[in-house]
């Protein structure tokens, strides 16, 4: 999970490349709603966008952005057991399920009656020879990842403050490894590889140009004077930088590359 703010396309692309499960955006600024909408738009498979994203000025130029080419952005000819879909308005007999548009020539019939317009993940059942109709079952969005090890996109969450990020974690046990990034942090190379092993959910937090230290000033739920106390690790991932400041989108790319390499070393045989 990554928390911070930067340009929408780069955040989406980097989040995808490093297999982030969620991107959390600070909603204290007026532009955060547009940013979150752009992240959601880019994550959505192309064949579903017109159904899930009505025309809006925030997405006026989103069509010229390069595609992410994510694993779940399947083409019509791709043969894969899972697909993202949207529940169709086409009716099945009462109580007999719903039709779902999953980007194939024909909608897929599922066994649940769901609200039209709802996005779902569908596990396609084997196609029976001699029949045109396809069937599937709705599964959790995490199932392609847990079942086949295939990365299946990210979710987007808005947080009004840094404390809100921790308080509203989507996991019952919270984040078991939290990392803050700052030019005042310790160097990653000085950390033991074992410190990055045996975790389920990692949270990496990035600040703006003023750094994470400035978040304490407007977060009324935090009474500490040192923001580094909120994290298991407080790291400087861009030491000896050539410029006076590092933009958030630059810090995200640099930091994730280094941290994921550290994690890979900690779990390698």
C-alpha positions in Angstrom: 0.0 0.0 0.0 1.3 3.4 -1.0 0.1 6.7 0.6 1.1 10.1 -1.0 0.3 12.5 -3.8 1.8 12.9 -7.3 0.9 12.9 -10.9 -1.9 10.4 -11.6 -0.5 8.4 -14.6 2.9 7.9 -13.0 1.4 6.9 -9.7 -0.8 4.4 -11.4 2.0 3.0 -13.6 4.4 2.7 -10.7 1.8 1.1 -8.5 1.1 -1.4 -11.2 4.8 -2.2 -11.8 5.4 -2.9 -8.1 2.2 -4.8 -7.6 0.7 -2.4 -5.0 -2.7 -3.5 -3.7 -3.9 -0.1 -2.8 -3.0 3.6 -3.4 -4.1 6.1 -0.7 -4.3 9.7 -1.6 -4.4 12.7 0.8 -7.7 14.4 0.3 -6.8 17.7 1.9 -6.5 19.4 -1.5 -9.2 20.3 -4.0 -7.6 18.3 -6.8 -7.5 15.0 -4.8 -10.9 13.9 -6.1 -9.8 14.3 -9.7 -6.5 12.5 -8.9 -8.4 9.5 -7.3 -10.8 9.3 -10.2 -7.9 9.2 -12.7 -6.3 6.4 -10.7 -9.5 4.4 -10.8 -10.0 5.1 -14.5 -6.5 3.9 -15.4 -6.9 0.8 -13.3 -10.2 -0.1 -15.0 -10.0 -2.4 -18.0 -10.7 -0.5 -21.2 -13.8 -2.4 -22.2 -15.5 -1.4 -18.9 -14.6 2.3 -18.8 -17.6 3.6 -20.8 -19.9 1.7 -18.4 -18.3 2.8 -15.2 -17.1 6.3 -15.9 -19.6 8.7 -17.4 -18.3 11.7 -19.4 -16.7 14.1 -16.9 -14.4 17.1 -17.2 -11.9 15.5 -14.8 -11.4 12.7 -17.4 -11.5 14.9 -20.5 -8.0 14.1 -21.6 -7.6 10.7 -19.9 -8.0 8.9 -23.3 -4.6 10.2 -24.6 -2.7 8.6 -21.7 -0.8 5.4 -22.5 -2.5 2.2 -21.5 -1.2 0.4 -18.4 -1.4 -3.0 -20.1 -2.2 -4.6 -16.7 -2.7 -8.4 -16.4 -6.5 -7.9 -15.8 -6.8 -5.6 -18.9 -7.6 -8.6 -21.1 -8.3 -8.5 -24.8 -11.3 -10.2 -26.3 -9.1 -13.0 -27.7 -7.3 -13.7 -24.4 -8.1 -17.0 -22.8 -8.0 -16.6 -19.0 -10.1 -18.1 -16.3 -10.8 -14.7 -14.6 -12.1 -11.5 -16.0 -13.3 -8.1 -14.7 -16.9 -7.3 -15.6 -19.8 -5.0 -15.1 -23.3 -6.3 -14.3 -25.5 -5.8 -17.4 -29.0 -4.4 -17.5 -30.1 -7.4 -19.6 -32.4 -9.4 -17.4 -32.3 -13.1 -16.6 -35.4 -14.8 -15.5 -36.5 -13.7 -12.0 -34.2 -15.2 -9.4 -32.0 -16.9 -12.0 -28.9 -14.7 -11.8 -27.5 -11.8 -13.9 -25.6 -11.2 -17.1 -22.1 -9.7 -16.8 -20.1 -7.9 -19.6 -16.6 -9.3 -19.3 -15.3 -8.0 -22.6 -16.3 -11.1 -24.7 -18.6 -11.3 -27.7 -21.4 -12.4 -25.4 -22.3 -11.5 -21.8 -21.6 -14.2 -19.2 -24.4 -15.6 -17.0 -23.7 -15.7 -13.3 -25.8 -17.4 -10.5 -26.3 -14.2 -8.4 -28.8 -11.4 -9.0 -26.8 -8.3 -8.7 -27.3 -4.6 -9.2 -26.7 -3.4 -12.8 -23.6 -1.3 -13.2 -21.7 -3.1 -10.4 -18.1 -4.0 -11.1 -17.3 -7.7 -10.3 -14.6 -10.3 -10.8 -15.8 -13.4 -12.6 -14.3 -16.8 -12.6 -15.3 -18.3 -16.0 -16.5 -21.9 -16.0 -15.3 -24.3 -18.8 -17.1 -23.6 -22.1 -19.4 -26.4 -23.0 -19.1 -27.5 -26.7 -22.1 -26.8 -28.8 -23.4 -24.0 -26.6 -23.0 -20.3 -27.1 -23.8 -19.2 -23.6 -21.0 -18.8 -21.1 -21.3 -19.2 -17.4 -19.3 -17.9 -14.5 -19.3 -17.2 -10.7 -18.5 -14.0 -8.9 -15.4 -14.2 -6.8 -13.4 -11.7 -4.6 -11.1 -9.5 -6.6 -8.2 -11.0 -4.6 -8.8 -14.5 -5.9 -6.8 -14.3 -9.2 -3.8 -13.3 -7.1 -4.3 -15.9 -4.3 -5.3 -18.7 -6.7 -2.9 -18.1 -9.6 -0.4 -15.6 -8.3 -1.5 -13.1 -10.9 -1.5 -9.4 -9.9 -5.0 -8.0 -10.3 -4.8 -4.3 -9.9 -5.1 -1.9 -7.0 -7.9 -0.1 -5.1 -8.0 3.6 -4.4 -8.7 5.2 -1.0 -8.9 8.8 0.1 -7.6 9.7 3.5 -8.2 13.1 5.2 -5.1 12.9 7.3 -2.1 10.7 8.1 -3.8 9.3 11.2 -6.7 8.3 9.0 -4.4 6.1 6.9 -3.7 3.9 10.0 -7.1 4.1 11.6 -9.0 2.9 8.5 -6.7 0.2 7.3 -8.6 -2.4 5.3 -7.0 -5.3 7.2 -8.4 -6.4 10.5 -4.9 -6.7 12.0 -3.7 -3.4 10.3 -0.4 -2.9 8.6 2.4 -5.1 10.2 5.2 -3.1 8.5 5.0 0.6 8.1 7.7 2.8 6.4 7.9 6.6 6.3 10.2 8.3 3.7 12.1 11.4 4.5 15.5 13.0 3.8 15.8 13.0 7.6 15.5 9.2 7.8 18.1 6.5 8.2 19.7 4.9 5.2 18.2 1.8 3.7 21.5 0.1 3.3 22.0 0.2 7.0 18.9 -1.9 7.7 19.2 -5.7 8.1 17.4 -7.7 5.4 15.6 -9.7 8.2 13.8 -6.6 9.3 11.9 -6.7 6.0 10.7 -10.3 6.2 7.7 -12.0 7.8 5.0 -9.4 7.1 1.6 -9.6 5.4 0.8 -6.0 4.7 3.3 -3.2 4.2 2.4 0.5 4.1 4.9 3.0 2.6 4.1 6.7 3.1 5.4 9.6 1.1 5.2 13.3 1.9 5.0 16.4 -0.3 7.7 19.0 -0.8 7.5 20.0 2.9 8.0 16.4 3.9 6.1 14.1 6.3 7.1 16.3 9.2 4.6 19.0 8.1 1.7 16.6 8.4 1.8 16.8 12.2 0.8 20.5 12.0 -2.7 19.9 10.6 -3.5 16.4 12.0 -5.5 17.0 15.2 -5.5 13.3 16.0 -1.7 13.2 16.4 -0.1 14.5 19.6 3.4 13.4 19.0 6.2 15.8 18.0 8.3 13.4 16.0 6.5 11.9 12.9 9.1 9.1 12.7 7.5 7.5 15.8 4.5 6.5 13.7 6.5 4.1 11.6 8.5 0.9 12.1 11.1 2.3 9.7 11.8 5.9 8.8 14.0 5.9 5.7 15.9 8.2 3.4 15.8 6.4 0.1 17.3 9.3 -1.9 20.6 10.1 -0.2 23.2 12.4 -1.9 20.5 13.8 -4.3 21.6 16.1 -7.0 18.6 18.5 -6.7 17.5 20.5 -3.7 14.2 18.7 -3.6 12.7 15.3 -4.8 9.2 15.3 -6.2 6.8 12.8 -4.8 6.5 10.8 -8.0 10.3 10.6 -8.2 10.5 9.5 -4.6 7.9 6.8 -5.1 9.7 5.2 -8.1 13.1 5.4 -6.4 11.9 4.1 -3.0 9.8 1.2 -4.3 12.6 0.0 -6.4 15.0 -0.1 -3.4 12.5 -1.4 -0.9 11.2 -4.2 -3.1 14.8 -5.2 -3.8 15.4 -5.3 0.0 12.2 -7.4 0.5 13.3 -9.8 -2.3 16.7 -10.4 -0.5 14.9 -11.1 2.8 12.7 -13.8 1.4 15.2 -15.4 -1.1 16.4 -18.9 -0.2 
